Amino acid sequence: MQSNVEFKDFEPPKQITSLVDRLTSKLEKNIKTFSSDAVRLRLMVEHNSARKLYTASLTLDVPGKTIAGKEEQHDFQAALRVVFEEVDRQLKKYKANLRKEHWKRPNRREQVREMKAQAASLAEENREASGT
């Protein structure tokens, strides 16, 4: 995976660069299915000193799609975590679409199974109650 990390208008401390490395490696685990040459990650963090605000922008280019996230917060680490979580969520959704799982709606299917099981148990109780 090719990555480009840019900090605009400030120099980040070492703990911030280590946080970026950890979040990037966490994201790489979900990208293993794609060719490493076809995936590009761009992170740009800008510091607005007038408003004391950090803007984190992350784009992930995967084959067939560009996934992006942007967040503005006063806490730099929180902004980074939010933007990486957003891109990770979108990546999981994209991979599910590639596997054609988007139509299966697993949450709804689980609810329907539970409703059927409850209906079957109620029907069984009614039969036992009316039979005796």
Legacy VTK file of the C-alpha trace (Angstrom):
# vtk DataFile Version 3.0
C-alpha trace
ASCII
DATASET POLYDATA
POINTS 132 float
0.000 0.000 0.000
1.283 3.406 -0.921
0.698 6.035 1.736
1.173 9.767 1.902
0.883 11.539 5.268
1.037 15.329 5.321
0.859 17.696 8.262
0.115 21.263 7.276
1.022 24.289 9.419
2.454 22.286 12.349
5.009 19.657 13.277
3.419 16.636 15.011
4.943 15.110 18.139
6.257 11.526 18.032
3.193 10.103 19.784
0.984 11.446 16.992
3.094 9.822 14.273
3.001 6.534 16.195
-0.798 6.854 16.471
-1.019 7.388 12.710
1.150 4.302 12.163
-1.042 2.189 14.456
-4.272 3.340 12.808
-2.797 2.767 9.356
-1.677 -0.760 10.216
-5.142 -1.488 11.616
-6.668 -0.317 8.345
-4.186 -2.404 6.328
-5.608 -5.585 7.858
-8.891 -4.946 6.023
-7.110 -4.120 2.774
-5.235 -7.419 2.440
-7.707 -8.681 -0.157
-6.650 -5.971 -2.604
-3.365 -5.781 -4.455
-0.906 -3.618 -2.539
-0.031 -1.683 -5.715
-3.676 -0.774 -6.312
-4.298 0.763 -2.879
-3.325 4.327 -1.989
-3.807 6.087 1.323
-3.600 9.869 1.699
-3.860 11.564 5.064
-3.723 15.323 5.404
-3.964 17.058 8.752
-4.249 20.820 8.882
-4.019 23.022 11.948
-6.030 26.241 12.042
-4.275 28.248 14.723
-6.841 31.059 14.719
-9.635 28.712 15.741
-7.404 26.102 17.442
-8.982 23.468 15.242
-7.554 20.413 13.504
-8.923 19.145 10.216
-8.116 15.525 9.346
-8.836 14.347 5.818
-8.271 10.729 4.772
-8.776 9.231 1.317
-8.300 5.590 0.465
-8.141 4.602 -3.191
-9.079 0.972 -3.751
-9.828 -0.666 -7.091
-13.122 0.718 -8.324
-13.739 3.222 -5.545
-12.324 6.129 -3.581
-13.290 6.136 0.081
-12.989 9.411 1.967
-13.494 10.782 5.447
-13.090 14.232 6.942
-13.318 15.468 10.508
-12.776 18.770 12.328
-12.162 18.783 16.057
-10.225 20.619 18.715
-8.564 17.380 19.838
-6.136 16.135 17.217
-6.103 12.484 18.318
-9.888 12.269 18.439
-10.145 13.694 14.922
-7.694 11.083 13.644
-9.550 8.222 15.297
-12.922 9.377 13.962
-11.696 9.759 10.391
-10.003 6.333 10.410
-13.133 4.687 11.865
-15.281 6.299 9.180
-13.029 5.092 6.364
-12.886 1.618 7.934
-16.693 1.486 8.099
-16.991 2.534 4.454
-14.340 -0.016 3.434
-16.212 -2.841 5.160
-19.403 -1.800 3.407
-17.619 -1.677 0.040
-16.138 -5.138 0.555
-19.563 -6.494 1.496
-20.944 -5.053 -1.753
-18.158 -6.756 -3.696
-19.087 -10.071 -2.059
-22.726 -9.330 -2.933
-23.746 -9.423 0.732
-25.435 -6.031 0.677
-28.849 -7.497 -0.143
-28.797 -10.112 2.599
-29.387 -7.650 5.424
-28.020 -9.891 8.201
-29.564 -7.855 11.037
-33.037 -8.099 9.561
-32.632 -11.823 8.862
-31.691 -12.392 12.512
-34.801 -10.501 13.649
-37.000 -12.625 11.390
-35.452 -15.835 12.778
-36.164 -14.685 16.335
-39.751 -13.773 15.462
-40.306 -17.214 13.900
-38.851 -18.949 16.938
-41.108 -16.947 19.270
-44.154 -17.689 17.126
-43.334 -21.398 17.096
-42.926 -21.512 20.875
-46.238 -19.647 21.374
-47.993 -22.031 19.019
-46.569 -25.001 20.938
-47.747 -23.530 24.256
-51.230 -22.937 22.817
-51.447 -26.553 21.607
-50.400 -27.874 25.013
-52.846 -25.597 26.822
-55.802 -26.505 24.593
-54.908 -30.220 24.518
-55.133 -30.769 28.290
LINES 1 133
132 0 1 2 3 4 5 6 7 8 9 10 11 12 13 14 15 16 17 18 19 20 21 22 23 24 25 26 27 28 29 30 31 32 33 34 35 36 37 38 39 40 41 42 43 44 45 46 47 48 49 50 51 52 53 54 55 56 57 58 59 60 61 62 63 64 65 66 67 68 69 70 71 72 73 74 75 76 77 78 79 80 81 82 83 84 85 86 87 88 89 90 91 92 93 94 95 96 97 98 99 100 101 102 103 104 105 106 107 108 109 110 111 112 113 114 115 116 117 118 119 120 121 122 123 124 125 126 127 128 129 130 131
